[in-house]
Amino acid sequence: MKMIIKKLKNGEYNYVYNSLKERKYDYSLDNLSKDFSSVDNKDMYCYLIYLLSVERSPSYYILLCDYILYLGTFFYDIHPVIHMFMKQALEEYAYNKLIIDWIIATYENHPDSPFSNDELKFLKSKLKQ
């Protein structure tokens, strides 16, 4: 793992991606915070963007947004960034339940929600369809 961390810090994301893929790495917030605790938040954010560009999935959008929300402390105002990624995910995955559930669970009663009440109502209506 030391070599992977070194390559990640040097921006060698393809190497990191392929190495973690070989290991069948379980991408979770807990694993990232434990395994990559010595990696700068900006470097990990950049890697997660790279991961999403290579292997798109609703779960990677959520992982990226969870990372920004809970671990990516380099952003001052994280909510517009999360909003941008979640809107993109909703467009790409045609109102995927996993994405909608995450948005509602995270922002339904959040005072800094980047989603309006109307947007949240609309997303809830999509869950019922």
Secondary structure, DSSP 4 states (H G I P E B T S, - for coil): -HHHHHHHHTT-HHHHHHHHHHTT----HHHHHHHTTTS-HHHHHHHHHHHHHHS--HHHHHHHHHIIIII-TT-SS-HHHHHHHHHHHHHHTTS-HHHHHHHHHHHTT-TT-SS-HHHHHHHHHHHH-
